[in-house]
Amino acid sequence: MSVRDRVEEIYKQVLDRNAGEPEFHQAVAEVFESLRVVVDVQPEYADAGLIDRLCEPERQIIFRVPWTADNGQVHVNRGFRVQYSSVLGPYKGGLRFHPSVNLGIVKFLGFEQIFKNALTGLPIGGGKGGSDFDPKGRSDAEIMRFCQSFMTELHRHVGEYTDVPAGDIGVGGREIGYLFGQYKRLTNSYESGVLTGKGITWGGSQVRREATGYGVAYFVAEMLKASRNGLADKKVVVSGSGNVAIYAIEKVQQLGGIPIACSDSSGYVVDEKGIDLDLLKEIKEVRRGRISEYADKVQHATFVESGSIWDVPCDVALPCATQNELGEDGAKALVKNGVIAVAEGANMPTTPQGIQVFRSAGISFAPGKAANAGGVATSALEMQQNASRDSWSFEYTDERLAAIMRGIHQRTIDTADQYGLKGDYVHGANIAGFVKVANAMISLGVI
């Protein structure tokens, strides 16, 4: 059997053993496309069951989460933690609270996290978790009771040298606080390194809230620099209006770009003069309102209830909302309207068909495992501060983040060049992450 045939056999086994998990299949397929390039040059990576082991999580934990609503009704949700790979360090990855969460979603996120974390150059493994609990419309007291119940089970499986969760969709500073409080209560210890995304006054890091958005802006600025363009005066469309989108907009503005559109589940708003960041923060972070309120306040802005944000002409597109939000039609519209760079701020927001449109058109396209690694990188910086009982300034932490994102960009393009794939960020990121993890796995033996 040829080396390529062996890789195809492993891929088929992964699909058969993980039936009904399309997002996980999609994430694996993207990495395997790059592995076919690697094994042609280094066939040893297809031996010793290395790829087989990499596709199978080290541990999958599923548990019941009972909690009581304010009206006394008892609800039961399902909790997940997939501890995917600890070969480079403790499992590291966020918790997502959203009705769409299931085992396949968590596995896809955890699989992506392995390579994303490896690209940062920091000693962290890959994992992910969450629940199908929906925090929308719930009171603070209900969310607290849910988080306490969730952590009552999860605390058995996490620790600063074992597994370090953080936030994700539906899990922000409030939820991390409730989770940490319950962990502290159950363990009778102030193990601040067990969770990241904590409040600044009790062990958190400066820039953590901004990190993913800042990181994607830093990364796309490096992409444009490498292609002899620059971010200054470029029109930028950012999907979403949550944490990642807001701080991508903020850093893009600081770097000289002009964010002109953002969105939420109700539609999108276009402001050709540039998004008013203070107003956007007031609407989404303070009042938790709808994006349509922006157009109500700004006369020259337009709110579009139907249609696609990707129809808005721009130079740069940053999908920052959720998985598979940017499909083939959206990609074609962006290419037709002259987009020159796309960088993923969310996890796997572009469909395979959309990615193919960009690559066929020669558009610079950066996958999330490279472009949105700023969040987990700053989480690792938070872990460093916790371990040394230290606290860094905003400016210093931001400088560290910028340096890490420059390093990821350089590592990605250097790896693409090494394998004869100049300018291919997808293959560059997948291969660079894989090679680092694979070499560590070989060193540690069959475990």
Sine and cosine of phi, psi and omega as CSV:
sin_phi,cos_phi,sin_psi,cos_psi,sin_omega,cos_omega
0.00,0.00,0.76,-0.66,0.01,-1.00
-0.94,0.34,0.28,-0.96,0.01,-1.00
-0.89,0.46,-0.68,0.74,0.00,-1.00
-0.90,0.44,-0.63,0.78,0.04,-1.00
-0.89,0.45,-0.60,0.80,0.03,-1.00
-0.89,0.45,-0.67,0.74,0.04,-1.00
-0.90,0.44,-0.66,0.75,0.03,-1.00
-0.90,0.44,-0.63,0.78,0.02,-1.00
-0.90,0.44,-0.67,0.74,0.03,-1.00
-0.89,0.46,-0.69,0.73,-0.01,-1.00
-0.88,0.48,-0.68,0.73,0.02,-1.00
-0.89,0.45,-0.64,0.77,0.02,-1.00
-0.89,0.45,-0.64,0.76,0.02,-1.00
-0.88,0.48,-0.71,0.71,0.01,-1.00
-0.90,0.44,-0.68,0.73,-0.03,-1.00
-0.92,0.40,-0.61,0.79,-0.07,-1.00
-0.99,0.16,-0.24,0.97,-0.06,-1.00
-0.79,-0.61,0.80,0.60,-0.05,-1.00
-0.90,0.44,0.55,-0.83,0.08,-1.00
0.96,0.26,0.38,0.93,-0.01,-1.00
-0.80,-0.60,0.94,0.33,-0.15,-0.99
-0.88,0.48,-0.60,0.80,0.01,-1.00
-0.91,0.41,-0.64,0.76,0.06,-1.00
-0.90,0.43,-0.69,0.72,0.05,-1.00
-0.84,0.54,-0.68,0.73,-0.02,-1.00
-0.89,0.46,-0.70,0.72,0.00,-1.00
-0.91,0.42,-0.66,0.75,0.01,-1.00
-0.92,0.39,-0.67,0.74,-0.01,-1.00
-0.86,0.52,-0.66,0.75,-0.01,-1.00
-0.90,0.44,-0.68,0.73,0.00,-1.00
-0.93,0.37,-0.64,0.77,-0.02,-1.00
-0.91,0.42,-0.50,0.86,0.08,-1.00
-0.86,0.52,-0.64,0.77,0.03,-1.00
-0.97,0.25,-0.55,0.83,0.00,-1.00
-0.89,0.45,-0.52,0.86,0.03,-1.00
-0.89,0.46,-0.54,0.84,0.06,-1.00
-0.95,0.32,-0.67,0.74,-0.06,-1.00
-0.91,0.42,-0.75,0.67,-0.10,-0.99
-0.93,0.35,-0.34,0.94,0.11,-0.99
-0.90,0.43,-0.57,0.82,-0.03,-1.00
-1.00,-0.04,-0.62,0.79,-0.05,-1.00
-0.77,-0.64,0.98,0.18,-0.08,-1.00
-0.89,0.46,-0.31,0.95,-0.01,-1.00
-0.88,0.47,-0.40,0.92,0.00,-1.00
-0.94,0.35,-0.28,0.96,0.04,-1.00
-1.00,0.01,-0.07,1.00,-0.04,-1.00
-1.00,-0.09,0.12,-0.99,0.14,-0.99
0.87,0.50,0.37,0.93,0.05,-1.00
0.90,0.44,0.37,0.93,-0.09,-1.00
-0.91,0.41,-0.76,0.65,-0.02,-1.00
-0.93,0.37,-0.60,0.80,0.04,-1.00
-0.85,0.52,-0.72,0.69,-0.02,-1.00
-0.92,0.39,-0.60,0.80,-0.03,-1.00
-0.90,0.43,-0.50,0.87,-0.04,-1.00
-1.00,0.10,-0.20,0.98,-0.01,-1.00
-0.96,-0.27,0.86,-0.51,0.02,-1.00
-0.86,0.51,0.55,-0.83,0.07,-1.00
-0.91,0.42,-0.52,0.85,-0.04,-1.00
-0.36,-0.93,0.68,-0.73,0.08,-1.00
-0.82,-0.57,0.86,-0.51,-0.08,-1.00
-0.90,-0.44,0.82,-0.58,0.05,-1.00
-0.80,-0.60,0.74,-0.67,-0.07,-1.00
-0.54,-0.84,0.34,-0.94,0.02,-1.00
-0.99,0.12,0.65,-0.76,0.04,-1.00
-0.81,-0.58,1.00,-0.05,0.06,-1.00
-1.00,0.06,0.62,-0.78,0.03,-1.00
-0.44,-0.90,0.33,-0.94,-0.09,-1.00
-0.92,-0.39,0.79,-0.61,0.03,-1.00
-0.96,0.27,0.20,-0.98,-0.02,-1.00
-0.87,0.49,-0.47,0.88,-0.01,-1.00
-1.00,0.07,0.08,1.00,0.03,-1.00
1.00,-0.04,-0.12,0.99,-0.01,-1.00
-0.96,0.28,0.71,-0.70,0.01,-1.00
-1.00,0.02,0.76,-0.65,0.06,-1.00
-0.90,-0.44,0.45,-0.89,0.06,-1.00
-0.78,-0.63,0.86,-0.51,0.10,-1.00
-0.92,-0.38,0.11,-0.99,0.00,-1.00
-0.92,-0.39,0.75,-0.66,0.03,-1.00
-0.96,-0.29,0.51,-0.86,-0.03,-1.00
-0.70,-0.72,0.57,-0.82,0.29,-0.96
-0.55,-0.83,0.89,-0.46,0.07,-1.00
-0.97,-0.26,0.93,-0.36,0.03,-1.00
-1.00,-0.06,0.99,-0.13,-0.25,-0.97
-0.99,0.11,-0.80,0.60,-0.07,-1.00
-0.52,-0.85,0.80,-0.60,0.04,-1.00
-0.90,-0.43,0.36,0.93,-0.09,-1.00
-0.93,0.36,-0.44,0.90,0.00,-1.00
-0.98,-0.22,-0.19,0.98,-0.05,-1.00
0.31,-0.95,-0.11,-0.99,0.02,-1.00
-0.87,0.49,0.52,-0.86,0.05,-1.00
-0.82,0.57,0.66,-0.75,-0.04,-1.00
-0.60,-0.80,0.81,-0.59,0.03,-1.00
0.16,-0.99,0.33,-0.94,-0.17,-0.98
-0.99,0.16,0.10,-0.99,0.13,-0.99
-0.93,-0.38,0.73,-0.68,0.00,-1.00
-0.89,-0.46,0.82,-0.57,0.10,-1.00
-0.95,-0.32,0.96,-0.28,-0.05,-1.00
-0.29,-0.96,0.58,-0.81,-0.03,-1.00
-0.84,0.54,-0.40,0.91,-0.04,-1.00
-0.98,0.19,-0.13,0.99,-0.10,-0.99
-0.94,0.35,0.78,-0.62,0.13,-0.99
-0.56,-0.83,-0.01,-1.00,-0.08,-1.00
-0.88,0.48,-0.65,0.76,-0.01,-1.00
-0.89,0.45,-0.66,0.75,0.04,-1.00
-0.88,0.47,-0.72,0.70,-0.03,-1.00
-0.91,0.42,-0.61,0.79,0.02,-1.00
-0.92,0.38,-0.65,0.76,0.05,-1.00
-0.88,0.47,-0.70,0.72,0.00,-1.00
-0.91,0.42,-0.65,0.76,0.01,-1.00
-0.92,0.40,-0.64,0.77,0.03,-1.00
-0.89,0.45,-0.72,0.69,0.07,-1.00
-0.86,0.51,-0.61,0.79,-0.08,-1.00
-0.90,0.43,-0.53,0.85,0.02,-1.00
-0.82,0.57,-0.77,0.63,-0.10,-0.99
-0.98,0.22,-0.60,0.80,0.07,-1.00
-0.86,0.52,-0.74,0.67,-0.03,-1.00
-0.91,0.41,-0.60,0.80,0.04,-1.00
-0.89,0.45,-0.61,0.79,-0.03,-1.00
-0.90,0.43,-0.47,0.88,-0.01,-1.00
-0.91,0.41,-0.37,0.93,-0.07,-1.00
0.99,0.16,0.08,1.00,-0.04,-1.00
-0.99,-0.16,0.43,-0.90,-0.11,-0.99
-0.99,0.15,0.96,0.29,0.00,-1.00
-0.69,-0.73,0.66,-0.75,0.08,-1.00
-1.00,0.06,-0.24,-0.97,-0.08,-1.00
-0.84,-0.54,0.70,-0.71,0.07,-1.00
-0.32,-0.95,0.13,-0.99,0.02,-1.00
-0.31,-0.95,0.34,-0.94,0.00,-1.00
-0.31,-0.95,-0.12,-0.99,0.04,-1.00
0.47,-0.88,-0.34,-0.94,-0.04,-1.00
-0.39,-0.92,0.37,-0.93,0.08,-1.00
-0.99,0.12,0.24,0.97,0.10,-1.00
-0.93,0.37,0.67,-0.74,0.03,-1.00
-0.95,-0.32,0.94,-0.33,-0.02,-1.00
-0.96,0.27,-0.23,0.97,-0.03,-1.00
-0.89,0.45,0.76,-0.65,0.04,-1.00
0.99,0.16,-0.01,1.00,0.01,-1.00
-1.00,-0.06,0.54,-0.84,0.02,-1.00
-0.96,0.26,0.28,-0.96,0.07,-1.00
-0.84,0.54,-0.64,0.77,-0.02,-1.00
-0.91,0.42,-0.64,0.77,0.04,-1.00
-0.92,0.40,-0.68,0.74,0.01,-1.00
-0.90,0.43,-0.63,0.78,0.04,-1.00
-0.88,0.48,-0.73,0.69,-0.02,-1.00
-0.90,0.43,-0.62,0.78,0.05,-1.00
-0.90,0.44,-0.74,0.67,-0.03,-1.00
-0.88,0.48,-0.63,0.78,0.02,-1.00
-0.91,0.42,-0.66,0.75,0.03,-1.00
-0.92,0.40,-0.67,0.74,0.02,-1.00
-0.86,0.51,-0.73,0.68,-0.03,-1.00
-0.95,0.31,-0.44,0.90,0.04,-1.00
-0.84,0.54,-0.59,0.81,0.09,-1.00
-1.00,0.06,-0.70,0.71,-0.12,-0.99
-0.90,0.43,-0.48,0.88,-0.12,-0.99
-0.87,0.49,-0.38,0.93,0.02,-1.00
-0.93,0.37,-0.32,0.95,-0.20,-0.98
-0.90,-0.43,-0.02,1.00,-0.07,-1.00
-0.85,-0.53,0.23,-0.97,0.02,-1.00
0.17,-0.99,0.34,-0.94,-0.12,-0.99
-0.91,0.41,-0.34,0.94,0.06,-1.00
-0.94,-0.33,0.10,0.99,-0.06,-1.00
-0.89,-0.46,-0.87,0.49,-0.09,-1.00
-0.40,-0.91,0.81,-0.59,-0.09,-1.00
-0.84,-0.54,1.00,-0.06,0.03,-1.00
-0.95,0.32,0.25,-0.97,0.10,-1.00
-0.61,-0.79,-0.25,-0.97,0.03,-1.00
-1.00,-0.01,0.19,-0.98,0.09,-1.00
-0.35,-0.94,-0.41,-0.91,0.02,-1.00
-0.84,0.55,0.79,-0.62,0.03,-1.00
0.99,0.16,-0.03,1.00,0.00,-1.00
-0.78,-0.63,0.98,-0.22,0.03,-1.00
-0.90,-0.43,-0.38,-0.92,-0.05,-1.00
-0.86,0.51,-0.61,0.79,0.02,-1.00
-0.88,0.48,-0.75,0.66,-0.04,-1.00
-0.92,0.39,-0.65,0.76,0.04,-1.00
-0.87,0.49,-0.62,0.78,0.04,-1.00
-0.88,0.48,-0.74,0.68,0.02,-1.00
-0.90,0.44,-0.65,0.76,0.01,-1.00
-0.90,0.44,-0.71,0.71,-0.02,-1.00
-0.92,0.39,-0.64,0.77,0.02,-1.00
-0.85,0.52,-0.68,0.73,0.01,-1.00
-0.94,0.35,-0.61,0.79,0.04,-1.00
-0.88,0.47,-0.71,0.70,0.01,-1.00
-0.87,0.49,-0.66,0.75,-0.01,-1.00
-0.91,0.42,-0.69,0.73,-0.06,-1.00
-0.95,0.31,-0.57,0.82,-0.08,-1.00
-0.99,-0.12,-0.20,0.98,-0.04,-1.00
0.82,0.57,0.65,0.76,0.02,-1.00
-0.49,-0.87,0.49,-0.87,0.05,-1.00
-0.99,-0.16,0.97,0.26,-0.04,-1.00
-1.00,-0.03,0.98,0.21,-0.18,-0.98
-0.89,0.45,-0.40,0.92,-0.03,-1.00
-0.98,0.19,0.07,1.00,-0.06,-1.00
-0.98,0.17,-0.38,0.93,0.04,-1.00
-0.70,-0.72,0.57,-0.82,0.13,-0.99
-0.88,-0.47,0.29,-0.96,-0.14,-0.99
1.00,-0.01,0.35,0.94,-0.03,-1.00
-0.97,0.24,0.25,-0.97,0.05,-1.00
-0.91,0.41,0.54,-0.84,-0.05,-1.00
-0.84,0.54,-0.57,0.82,-0.08,-1.00
-0.98,0.19,-0.15,0.99,-0.03,-1.00
-0.67,-0.74,0.76,0.65,0.16,-0.99
0.97,-0.25,-0.02,1.00,0.00,-1.00
-0.98,0.17,0.15,-0.99,-0.02,-1.00
-0.94,-0.33,0.60,-0.80,0.21,-0.98
-0.85,0.52,0.52,-0.85,0.08,-1.00
0.97,0.25,-0.11,0.99,-0.04,-1.00
-0.88,0.47,-0.68,0.73,0.01,-1.00
-0.88,0.47,-0.62,0.78,-0.08,-1.00
-1.00,0.08,-0.21,0.98,-0.32,-0.95
-0.87,0.50,-0.73,0.69,-0.06,-1.00
-0.91,0.42,-0.71,0.70,0.03,-1.00
-0.91,0.42,-0.72,0.70,0.06,-1.00
-0.85,0.52,-0.69,0.73,-0.07,-1.00
-0.88,0.48,-0.69,0.72,-0.01,-1.00
-0.92,0.39,-0.54,0.84,0.06,-1.00
-0.92,0.38,-0.69,0.72,0.06,-1.00
-0.86,0.50,-0.66,0.75,-0.06,-1.00
-0.92,0.40,-0.71,0.71,-0.03,-1.00
-0.93,0.38,-0.50,0.87,0.09,-1.00
-0.90,0.44,-0.63,0.77,0.06,-1.00
-0.92,0.39,-0.62,0.78,0.05,-1.00
-0.86,0.51,-0.72,0.69,-0.03,-1.00
-0.93,0.36,-0.58,0.82,0.06,-1.00
-0.90,0.44,-0.67,0.75,-0.02,-1.00
-0.91,0.41,-0.49,0.87,0.01,-1.00
-1.00,-0.09,0.27,0.96,0.07,-1.00
0.90,0.43,0.42,0.91,0.21,-0.98
-0.97,-0.26,-0.30,-0.95,0.10,-0.99
-0.36,-0.93,0.33,-0.94,-0.03,-1.00
-0.98,0.21,-0.36,0.93,-0.06,-1.00
-0.83,0.56,0.78,-0.63,0.06,-1.00
0.92,0.39,0.14,0.99,0.05,-1.00
-0.98,0.19,0.68,-0.73,0.07,-1.00
-0.99,0.16,0.78,-0.63,-0.13,-0.99
-0.83,-0.55,0.76,-0.65,0.11,-0.99
-0.96,-0.28,0.78,-0.63,-0.03,-1.00
-0.84,-0.54,0.89,-0.45,0.06,-1.00
-0.98,0.17,0.50,-0.86,-0.05,-1.00
1.00,0.01,0.20,-0.98,0.10,-0.99
-0.49,-0.87,0.43,0.90,0.08,-1.00
-1.00,0.03,-0.34,-0.94,-0.09,-1.00
-0.82,0.57,-0.77,0.64,-0.06,-1.00
-0.89,0.45,-0.74,0.67,-0.05,-1.00
-0.89,0.46,-0.72,0.70,-0.05,-1.00
-0.86,0.51,-0.70,0.72,-0.08,-1.00
-1.00,0.09,-0.30,0.95,0.23,-0.97
-0.92,0.39,-0.69,0.72,0.05,-1.00
-0.86,0.50,-0.71,0.71,-0.02,-1.00
-0.87,0.50,-0.74,0.67,-0.06,-1.00
-0.96,0.29,-0.58,0.81,0.08,-1.00
-0.85,0.53,-0.69,0.72,0.04,-1.00
-0.88,0.47,-0.68,0.73,0.01,-1.00
-0.89,0.45,-0.51,0.86,-0.01,-1.00
-1.00,0.00,0.06,1.00,0.11,-0.99
0.98,-0.18,-0.02,1.00,0.05,-1.00
-0.99,0.17,0.16,-0.99,-0.03,-1.00
-0.82,-0.58,1.00,-0.07,0.08,-1.00
-0.93,0.36,0.82,-0.57,-0.10,-0.99
-0.89,-0.45,-0.12,0.99,-0.03,-1.00
-0.43,-0.90,0.54,-0.84,0.13,-0.99
-0.46,-0.89,0.09,-1.00,-0.19,-0.98
-0.50,-0.87,0.18,-0.98,0.29,-0.96
-0.58,-0.82,-0.17,-0.98,-0.11,-0.99
-0.92,0.39,-0.22,0.98,-0.01,-1.00
-1.00,-0.02,-0.25,0.97,-0.04,-1.00
0.49,-0.87,-0.33,-0.94,0.00,-1.00
-0.67,-0.74,0.38,-0.93,-0.01,-1.00
-0.87,-0.49,0.62,-0.78,0.03,-1.00
-0.86,-0.52,0.79,-0.62,0.06,-1.00
-0.73,-0.68,0.99,-0.12,-0.10,-1.00
-0.90,0.44,-0.33,0.94,0.04,-1.00
-0.99,0.14,-0.12,0.99,-0.02,-1.00
0.95,-0.32,0.72,-0.69,-0.03,-1.00
-0.86,0.51,0.74,-0.67,0.10,-1.00
-0.98,0.19,0.98,-0.21,-0.13,-0.99
-0.90,0.43,-0.65,0.76,-0.01,-1.00
-0.88,0.48,-0.67,0.74,0.02,-1.00
-0.92,0.40,-0.68,0.73,0.01,-1.00
-0.87,0.49,-0.69,0.73,0.02,-1.00
-0.89,0.45,-0.64,0.77,0.01,-1.00
-0.88,0.47,-0.69,0.72,-0.04,-1.00
-0.93,0.37,-0.74,0.67,-0.16,-0.99
-1.00,-0.03,-0.57,0.82,-0.07,-1.00
-1.00,-0.08,-0.57,0.82,-0.05,-1.00
-1.00,0.00,-0.80,0.59,-0.10,-0.99
-0.99,-0.11,-0.19,0.98,-0.03,-1.00
0.79,0.61,0.71,0.70,-0.04,-1.00
-1.00,0.00,-0.21,-0.98,-0.01,-1.00
-0.98,-0.18,0.43,-0.90,-0.08,-1.00
-0.91,0.41,-0.38,0.92,0.02,-1.00
-0.88,0.48,-0.44,0.90,0.00,-1.00
-0.90,0.44,-0.43,0.90,0.04,-1.00
-0.88,0.47,-0.74,0.68,0.00,-1.00
-0.92,0.39,-0.47,0.88,0.07,-1.00
-0.91,0.41,-0.51,0.86,-0.07,-1.00
-1.00,-0.04,-0.45,0.89,-0.08,-1.00
-0.91,-0.41,0.93,-0.38,-0.13,-0.99
-0.86,0.50,-0.66,0.75,-0.09,-1.00
-0.99,0.11,-0.06,1.00,0.02,-1.00
-1.00,0.09,0.44,-0.90,-0.02,-1.00
-0.84,-0.54,0.74,-0.67,0.10,-0.99
-0.97,-0.23,0.75,-0.66,0.01,-1.00
-0.88,-0.47,0.89,-0.45,-0.09,-1.00
-0.99,0.17,-0.59,0.81,0.01,-1.00
-0.91,-0.42,0.07,-1.00,-0.02,-1.00
1.00,-0.01,-0.23,-0.97,-0.11,-0.99
-0.79,-0.62,0.68,-0.74,0.05,-1.00
-0.89,0.46,-0.39,0.92,-0.02,-1.00
-0.97,0.26,-0.08,1.00,0.11,-0.99
-0.99,0.17,-0.19,0.98,-0.03,-1.00
-0.98,0.21,0.87,-0.50,0.00,-1.00
-0.87,0.49,0.70,-0.71,-0.02,-1.00
-0.36,-0.93,0.20,-0.98,0.09,-1.00
-1.00,-0.02,-0.57,0.82,-0.08,-1.00
-0.75,-0.67,0.69,-0.73,0.06,-1.00
-0.87,-0.49,0.74,-0.67,0.02,-1.00
-0.82,-0.57,1.00,-0.07,0.08,-1.00
-0.95,0.31,0.92,-0.39,-0.15,-0.99
-0.80,-0.59,0.34,0.94,-0.09,-1.00
-0.98,-0.18,-0.96,0.27,-0.09,-1.00
-0.41,-0.91,0.04,-1.00,-0.09,-1.00
-0.92,0.39,0.59,-0.81,0.10,-1.00
0.84,0.54,0.57,0.82,0.04,-1.00
-1.00,0.08,-0.35,0.94,-0.05,-1.00
-0.91,-0.42,0.98,-0.21,-0.06,-1.00
-0.98,-0.17,-0.23,-0.97,-0.07,-1.00
-0.87,0.49,-0.71,0.70,-0.03,-1.00
-0.90,0.44,-0.69,0.73,0.03,-1.00
-0.89,0.46,-0.66,0.76,0.01,-1.00
-0.90,0.43,-0.67,0.74,0.02,-1.00
-0.89,0.45,-0.62,0.78,0.02,-1.00
-0.90,0.43,-0.67,0.74,0.02,-1.00
-0.89,0.46,-0.71,0.70,0.00,-1.00
-0.89,0.46,-0.70,0.71,0.00,-1.00
-0.86,0.50,-0.58,0.81,-0.05,-1.00
-1.00,0.02,0.11,0.99,0.18,-0.98
1.00,-0.07,0.35,0.94,0.03,-1.00
-0.87,0.49,0.61,-0.80,0.01,-1.00
-0.91,-0.41,-0.29,0.96,0.00,-1.00
-0.45,-0.89,0.62,-0.79,0.05,-1.00
-0.74,-0.67,0.76,-0.65,0.03,-1.00
-0.72,-0.69,0.74,-0.67,-0.09,-1.00
-0.99,0.12,0.88,-0.48,0.09,-1.00
-1.00,-0.03,-0.42,0.91,0.08,-1.00
-1.00,-0.08,0.03,-1.00,0.05,-1.00
-1.00,0.01,0.90,-0.44,0.04,-1.00
0.78,0.62,0.76,0.65,-0.02,-1.00
-0.97,0.23,-0.24,0.97,-0.04,-1.00
-0.97,-0.26,0.76,-0.65,0.01,-1.00
-0.95,0.33,0.33,-0.94,0.06,-1.00
-0.82,0.57,-0.61,0.80,0.01,-1.00
-0.92,0.40,-0.62,0.78,0.05,-1.00
-0.90,0.43,-0.68,0.73,0.03,-1.00
-0.87,0.50,-0.67,0.75,-0.02,-1.00
-0.89,0.45,-0.60,0.80,0.05,-1.00
-0.87,0.49,-0.73,0.68,-0.02,-1.00
-0.90,0.44,-0.70,0.71,-0.05,-1.00
-0.92,0.38,-0.63,0.77,0.02,-1.00
-0.91,0.42,-0.53,0.85,-0.02,-1.00
-1.00,0.05,-0.03,1.00,0.00,-1.00
0.96,0.26,0.40,0.92,0.02,-1.00
-0.99,0.12,0.71,-0.70,0.07,-1.00
-0.90,0.43,0.85,-0.52,-0.05,-1.00
-0.76,-0.65,0.85,-0.53,-0.02,-1.00
-0.94,-0.34,0.84,-0.54,0.02,-1.00
-0.95,0.30,0.34,-0.94,-0.05,-1.00
-0.86,0.51,-0.57,0.82,-0.06,-1.00
-0.88,0.47,-0.32,0.95,0.10,-0.99
-0.98,-0.22,-0.79,0.62,-0.17,-0.99
-0.95,0.30,-0.52,0.85,-0.05,-1.00
-0.96,-0.29,0.41,0.91,-0.02,-1.00
-0.97,0.24,-0.05,1.00,-0.04,-1.00
-0.88,0.47,-0.55,0.83,-0.01,-1.00
-0.90,0.43,-0.79,0.62,-0.02,-1.00
-0.94,0.34,-0.51,0.86,0.06,-1.00
-0.88,0.47,-0.68,0.73,0.01,-1.00
-0.96,0.28,-0.47,0.88,0.15,-0.99
-0.87,0.49,-0.66,0.75,0.04,-1.00
-0.91,0.41,-0.56,0.83,0.08,-1.00
-0.92,0.39,-0.58,0.81,0.08,-1.00
-0.89,0.45,-0.66,0.75,0.05,-1.00
-0.87,0.48,-0.64,0.77,0.05,-1.00
-0.88,0.48,-0.71,0.71,0.00,-1.00
-0.90,0.43,-0.64,0.77,0.03,-1.00
-0.90,0.44,-0.66,0.75,-0.04,-1.00
-0.91,0.40,-0.52,0.85,-0.04,-1.00
-0.98,-0.18,0.11,0.99,-0.05,-1.00
0.80,0.60,0.71,0.71,-0.09,-1.00
-0.84,-0.54,0.22,-0.98,0.06,-1.00
-0.57,-0.82,0.83,-0.56,-0.08,-1.00
-0.99,-0.16,0.37,-0.93,0.04,-1.00
-0.96,0.27,0.30,-0.95,0.04,-1.00
-0.87,0.50,-0.71,0.71,-0.07,-1.00
-0.89,0.45,-0.70,0.71,-0.02,-1.00
-0.91,0.42,-0.69,0.73,-0.01,-1.00
-0.91,0.41,-0.64,0.77,0.04,-1.00
-0.90,0.45,-0.63,0.78,0.06,-1.00
-0.89,0.46,-0.66,0.75,0.04,-1.00
-0.89,0.46,-0.68,0.73,0.03,-1.00
-0.88,0.48,-0.73,0.69,-0.01,-1.00
-0.87,0.50,-0.65,0.76,0.00,-1.00
-0.91,0.41,-0.65,0.76,0.02,-1.00
-0.89,0.45,-0.69,0.72,-0.01,-1.00
-0.92,0.40,-0.60,0.80,0.09,-1.00
-0.90,0.44,-0.63,0.78,0.02,-1.00
-0.91,0.42,-0.67,0.74,0.04,-1.00
-0.89,0.47,-0.69,0.72,0.01,-1.00
-0.87,0.49,-0.72,0.69,-0.02,-1.00
-0.90,0.43,-0.68,0.73,0.01,-1.00
-0.88,0.48,-0.63,0.78,-0.04,-1.00
-0.93,0.37,-0.75,0.66,-0.04,-1.00
-0.96,0.29,-0.54,0.84,0.05,-1.00
-0.90,0.43,-0.66,0.75,0.00,-1.00
-0.92,0.39,-0.67,0.75,0.05,-1.00
-0.86,0.51,-0.70,0.72,0.03,-1.00
-0.88,0.47,-0.66,0.75,-0.05,-1.00
-0.87,0.50,-0.56,0.83,-0.04,-1.00
-0.99,-0.17,0.29,0.96,0.06,-1.00
0.95,0.31,0.50,0.87,-0.07,-1.00
-0.83,-0.56,0.76,0.65,-0.13,-0.99
-0.76,0.65,0.80,-0.60,0.07,-1.00
0.99,0.16,0.03,1.00,-0.03,-1.00
-1.00,-0.03,0.99,-0.11,-0.05,-1.00
-0.94,0.35,-0.52,0.86,-0.02,-1.00
-0.90,0.43,-0.82,0.57,0.02,-1.00
-0.90,0.43,-0.64,0.76,-0.02,-1.00
-0.86,0.51,-0.71,0.71,-0.01,-1.00
-0.93,0.37,-0.72,0.70,-0.01,-1.00
-0.88,0.48,-0.71,0.71,-0.07,-1.00
-0.94,0.33,-0.69,0.72,-0.01,-1.00
-0.87,0.49,-0.70,0.71,0.03,-1.00
-0.91,0.41,-0.71,0.70,-0.03,-1.00
-0.88,0.47,-0.74,0.67,-0.06,-1.00
-0.87,0.49,-0.66,0.75,0.01,-1.00
-0.89,0.45,-0.72,0.69,-0.01,-1.00
-0.92,0.39,-0.69,0.73,-0.04,-1.00
-0.88,0.47,-0.68,0.73,0.00,-1.00
-0.90,0.44,-0.60,0.80,0.05,-1.00
-0.92,0.39,-0.65,0.76,0.02,-1.00
-0.88,0.47,-0.67,0.75,0.03,-1.00
-0.88,0.47,-0.66,0.75,-0.03,-1.00
-0.91,0.42,-0.56,0.83,-0.08,-1.00
-1.00,0.03,-0.10,0.99,0.01,-1.00
1.00,0.10,-0.06,-1.00,-0.07,-1.00
-0.99,0.12,0.99,-0.11,0.00,-1.00
-0.73,-0.69,0.00,0.00,0.00,0.00
